[in-house]
Amino acid sequence: MDIRGIDHIELYVGDARQAAFYFGRAVGLHLCGQGGPETGLAGQRSLLLRHADIRMVLTSGLTAEHPASRYVQRHGDGIAVVALEVDDAVGAYAELLARGATGVLPPTTVTGADAEVVVAEVDGFGDVVHRLVERRGDRREFLPGLVEMLPPEDDAGEELLAEIDHLAVCVPAGQLAGTVRRYREVFGFAEIFHEYIEVAGQAMNSTVVQSPSERVTLVLLEPDTARRAGQIDAFLDQHTGAGVQHLGLRTDDIVGAVETLRRRGVRFAGTPGSYYDALEARVGRVDAPLERLRELGVLVDRDHGGQLLQIFTESMHVRRTLFLELIERRGARTFGSGNIKALYEAKERELAAAGATPAVAAATAQGVTA
């Protein structure tokens, strides 16, 4: 079983056209395909968007019984399918079932004049499934005969994003170890990183699992319910269970990407100005203008491999669940956990400089990680 990478992700959304407007006009993905009852996709409307190596499907159910409709009713808009590119979908499906996965869709083949695609589905985490995708022939065809490919947009513009870097997944307390074990034993992933993050009275366990190809990375997060409730608890409550909290998108120019997305209307999470006062003392010299990073709110962290620059968008959903991360890797292989504590300490310094009492400063700084 050779999991080569992420073929695409599929979001179940209340209104596919409205979601496509945001991901297209604001984030910069390009509409390149569509499908619905008229193309053989019964009971749904799907739009295919693409940007560099990122492929995203937005699907809305047209009936109350459609899986997308049920998903949205329970969880709100969110990532429901993480599709994995494999060299043999039939063999991979059989191997996964033998290792303990539950089948959702047996291998199915769709063909066109120049392409053939084999798909199968197994359960993943929560209500998210993994779709196995084997492609033969013209790889520009997505699902021949089911998704109509559209001509390129005239104003496609520069591709500021490169690929899906990782998906951050929140699971309820007590489920992290079992989820990690499942990805090791069933999917053949390796556990590459683990840490316990504690700040401001709240804490979480984080374990990163990765496919042998190193092209599929899941950051698995579990709250420590013995501590104060925080953002992981809030996600699990609003999302009603396990799911993808954020989608990490890699870029080779985070400053240019943030500038462009800001102009298009994307809102990013704020960063205290005092965060940058101690930045180079914490991570070393940064090969980027600090004032520009401060103005944009870009965060910087370091691990044994180098630095990474990252920034998070505000959630675009009414439940305040799924959001995006832009990440530029300069040798770093981890995910910026040092920024959690640094943001908290920066907020404390900022409040102290403003003359807040210790009790007020501590209570307000806790909001950075809540």
Secondary structure, DSSP 4 states (H G I P E B T S, - for coil): --EEEEEEEEEE-S-HHHHHHIIIIII--EEEEEESGGGT-TTEEEEEEEETTEEEEEEEESSTTSHHHHHHHHH-SEEEEEEEEES-HHHHHHHHHHTTPPEEEEEEEEE-SSEEEEEEEEEEETTEEEEEEEEEE-TT-SSTTTSEE-PPPTT-------EEEEEEEE--TT-HHHHHHHHHHTT--EEEEEEEEEETTEEEEEEEEE-TTS--EEEEEEE-TTS---HHHHHHHHHTSSEEEEEEEE-S-HHHHHHHHHHTT--B----GGGGTTHHHHH---SS-HHHHHHHT-EEEEETTEEEEEEEBPP-STTS--EEEEEEEEB--S--THHHHHHHHHHHHHHHHTT--HHHHHHHHGGGT-
